[in-house]
Amino acid sequence: MTFGEKLKIARTEAGLKQTELARQLNTTGNTISNWENNVSKPDLDTLSYICGILHVNASFFLQPTLPEDEVSITELKIIKKYRDLDAHGREMVDFTLEKEYERSKALEEQNGNNIVNMPSHLEVNAAHHTRGDFTNEERQEDEDMLD
């Protein structure tokens, strides 16, 4: 993930538009756009201000990551909350996470993928179905209704 992609993610997670971030940094929206499009990069002093405004660590921008190791800002916030939990809270989160992971893996093995089959009582009934015992008149009414 490039610096520009990380900046855009952090900015949108913070709920800021390019112009709002630019105003807080005393720069222009075009500068922010150039950073996000990897045309240019901010200097280290400006990067420290960006980190403060967007509430992210500089390592988020500077540390290279492999795709499978990437952590989103939302995930970082969850980790921070987890670290603030007491022992009981961490135990409860660990338990729930383990059970959900086991359930997900079991469904994946059962279905050959991570798609869960919809129970028949939750399936959508279409206005046009293909029951074979329609009369020609019923079929024509059905076609007319769809038109």
QUILINCOR-V890020 format. One record per run of one state. SS is the DSSP state (@ for helix, = for strand, . for the rest). FROM is the first residue (numbers start at 1). TO is the last residue. If there is no record, write none. Layout:
BEGIN
SS_FROM_TO / SS_FROM_TO
END
This chain:
BEGIN
._1_2 / @_3_13 / ._14_17 / @_18_25 / ._26_28 / @_29_36 / ._37_43 / @_44_54 / ._55_57 / @_58_62 / ._63_66 / @_67_69 / ._70_72 / @_73_84 / ._85_86 / @_87_111 / ._112_119 / @_120_122 / ._123_135 / @_136_146 / ._147_147
END
